[in-house]
Amino acid sequence: MAIITSELETLLSTATVACQASFQESGFRQRNLRFYFELFREWASWDRSAPRAELQTTQFTRFLNELVREGHAKCVTRAPRSPYLLTRLGLIELLTRISQRNEAEPHHTFLFAFYFLRAYRDRLIRLVTREGSDFPTALQIELEALLDYRSLLSTKIKSLQKSIRKIKAGIENAESSSALSQNLFHRGIALEEIVREVEQKFPYEFHAEKPLHELIAEIPEEAKQWELETGNALRAKLLWKPALSVEQEFLRQLQQIEASLPQGANISSR
């Protein structure tokens, strides 16, 4: 089954691991998986009025059947609606999906994945060690890396800092190109020369696909000067500066969380 979004994959993977933890003896059923999926979806959501990520019954079925086919889960009985149990391989696979984050994912999705690994780390270790008679060093090292929520947070912080630098650069370029255009128009420079000057000094993000002079040539005549003089500065003010403030505040929150994290022992030293 192909999971469309990072949010859906995170919710489904964490819900399946939670089912394994809750029904280790008897196995879990599709209705249990749906319940934890919906519970975690509620926890993870920032906007309670927004449309929720949804999965249909057939999608849950396909997901569970795929886990069985790949050896990540097994049916407890031969009955048509048998309960399921994850194998150790399946637990590792789902923890991998939870710990491997996408830079472009929504902040609330990252926070829920981080919360899950941070809050349930010790229980996840016990869950994995229980599924098998031995616990080789190679598996200990792999599990240690998967449950390293500190590293996960550090990587996210670095990614966010990079994003903030890009937004700042975009704001600076937009404001500077607007100021340059205003100055050149005030001096009576021809539109074509202004476009050439702005294009050379402040190439926009889609320059390789469509250079600025081609873009300006396509828009209505009465909008050309406005786009160069006003449009860029207005986009910086109304779109990118608010986005910058949101990202900076989120970065501050993550840095506070990072500073509050306890020092933990390695799995092998437990």
N, C-alpha and C positions, 0 to 999 in steps of 0.2 A: 504493500500500500504506500503510495506517495503522499507524504505529509506536505501540505501546501506551504504553510508558514512555520517560522521558528516558534511562534507562540503555541500553535497546535502540537507541534512535535514535543515541546517542553512539557506541556500539560499532560499529554498522553503518556510520555515516558515516566514522569514523576508519579502519575496516577497508577501506572502498572507496578512500579516498585513498591508503592504504598500498599497495593493489594497483596503483593507477595509477603510483605511484613505482617499484614493483618490476618492472612489466611494461610500461614505456613503449613499447617497440619492438613486441613481439608481441601485447600485449593480455592481459588477465587473464580467468580463467574462474571459474565459480561455486565450484569447489572451492578456488581461491585465496582468494576472498572468505570462504568458511566458515572456512578455516584462520586468517586474520588476525582474524576475529571471535572465534574461540575463544581465540586467543592473547591478544588484548586483554582479553577477559572475565576471563582468569586474572590478568593484570596488575592489572586494576582492582578485583578482589574483595578485600575486607577479611576476610571470613569464608569460608575455603576449604571449610568443611563445610556451608555453606548451599546450598540449591538454586540452580542457575545460571540466568541468563537464557537462554532457548532460542529458536531460530528453526528452523522446519521447512524442508525443501528447497523446498517450494512457495512459502514466504515469501521466500526468497532469489530465486527465479525471478521472482516478481511485482515485487519491488523493482527488479531489474535491468531488467525489461521497462518498468517505469514510468520509469526514468531515460532509456531510449531514446525512449519516447513523448514525453517532455517536452524532448528535445533536450539532456539532460544527459550522455548517453553515446551511443556509436555502436557498431554491430557491425563488426568488422574485416573479416569475409567474409560471403558470402551463405549459408554453411552453417548448418544448423539449430542447431548448438551452437557458434556463432561466439564467439571471444573478444570482450571488450569493452574500450573505451577511453573515458575521460571526456573530454568537451569542456571548453574553458575555462569555459563557462557552468556546466557540471556541477561543476567544481572549486570555483568560487565559491559555488555553492548548498550543497555539502556543508560547506565551511568556515563558511558562515553558520549551518548547523545545529549545528556544533560550538561556535561562539563564542557563540551565543545560549542562555544558561543559564536554567534554571527555579529560582526561589528555593526551591521546596519539594523539589527533588531531593535524593537521598542525598549525603552529603559525599563518598563515594568516587567517585561519578559526576562531580561537579564537579572533583575533584582529577585524574581521568584526562583530562578535557577540557583542563584547564589545563596538565597535563604535556605533552600532545600538541602544543599550540600553542607552549609554551615550548621543548620539546626539538627540534622539527622546523621551527621558523619559517623558517630560511634555506632549507631544502630545499623547503618549501612555496612559498616565493617563486619559487625556480627552476622548480618544477613548473608554476606558473601562467604565468610568463613564456615558458616553452617552448611552450605551447599557443597559438601565434599569432605573426604576423610583426611586430606592433607592440605597444606597451605604453603606452597613452594615460594622461595624467595622472589622469583620472577613475577609471580602473581602479587606478592606484597608490594613490590616496586610499582607495578602497573596500577594497583588500587590506590597507592599513595598519591600517584600523579593525578588520577581521576578525581580524588576527593580533596585536592589541594585548593581549597577555596581562597586562600590568601593569594596564591598565584593567579587565580581566576580574576580576583578583584584588582590586582596590580596591573594585569593586562588590560582590563577594562579602563582603568584610570589613564593609562598611557594612550589608549585609543581615543579616549575622550579629549585628552590634552591635544592630540593631533587634530581632531575635529575642530576644536576651538581655535587653533592656529589658522586653519583653513577659513573659518568663518570670518575671523578678524582680517585676514588678507583680502577676502572678498569685499568686506565693508570698506576697507581702505582704498581698494582699486575703484570701487563704485563711486565713492566720494571724490576721489582725485580725478577720475575721468569726467565727472560732472563739472567739477571746478574748472578743468581745462577747457571743456566745451563752452562753458559760459564765457570764459575769458576770450576765446577765439571768436565766438559769435559777436561779442561786444566790440571786437577789433575789426569786424566786417570781413572776416576770412570766409571764403566760399565753403559751402557744405561739404563738397567732395574732399577738400583739403583737411577739414576738421575731422571727418571720418577717418581719413588716412592717418592723421596724427594720433587720434585716440586708439585706433587699431594697432598701431605700432607700439605705443607706450603701455597700453592697458588691454592686452588681448583677453577676451572673455572666454569662459570655460568651454564653449562649443566652437571655438575659432577653427579647429581642424576640420570640423564637419561643415561649417558655414561661416566664412569670415564676416566680420562686422559690416564691411561695405556691401556684401550681398544681402545681409539681413536688412540693413537700412534701405536698400533699394526696393525691397519688397513691401515695406509698410507704406500707408497713405502719406502723401506729401505733407499734409498739415501736422502729422505726428512725428516727423523725422527730427526736428529741432527739439521738440519736447522730450523725446526719448533720450537724446544726448545730454541735454541740459538738466532736466528734471527727473526723468524716469529712473535713472541709475541711483540718484541720491534718495529718491522716495522708496525704492526697493530696499536700500540699506536701512532706512529709518523704520519702515513698517514691517519688513520681513526678517531681515538678518540680525538686526540689533536685538529684537525680542528673542530670537532663537539663541543668540549668543548669551543673553542673560539666563535663559533656561538651562543651557548646557553648563554654564559656569556654576550655577546653583547646584545642579546635579553632581558636578565634579566635587564641589565642597562637601556635599553629603557623603559621597563615596570616600573621600579622604578622612572624614570624621569616623566613618565605619572602620576604615583600615587602621586608624590609630587606636581604636577600641578593641581590636581583635586580641584574644589571648594567645600566648605561645603554646603550641600543642606538641605532643610527643608523636614520633613516627609510629606507624603501625607495628613495625618489627620490635619496638621497645615496649609495647603494651603488655 
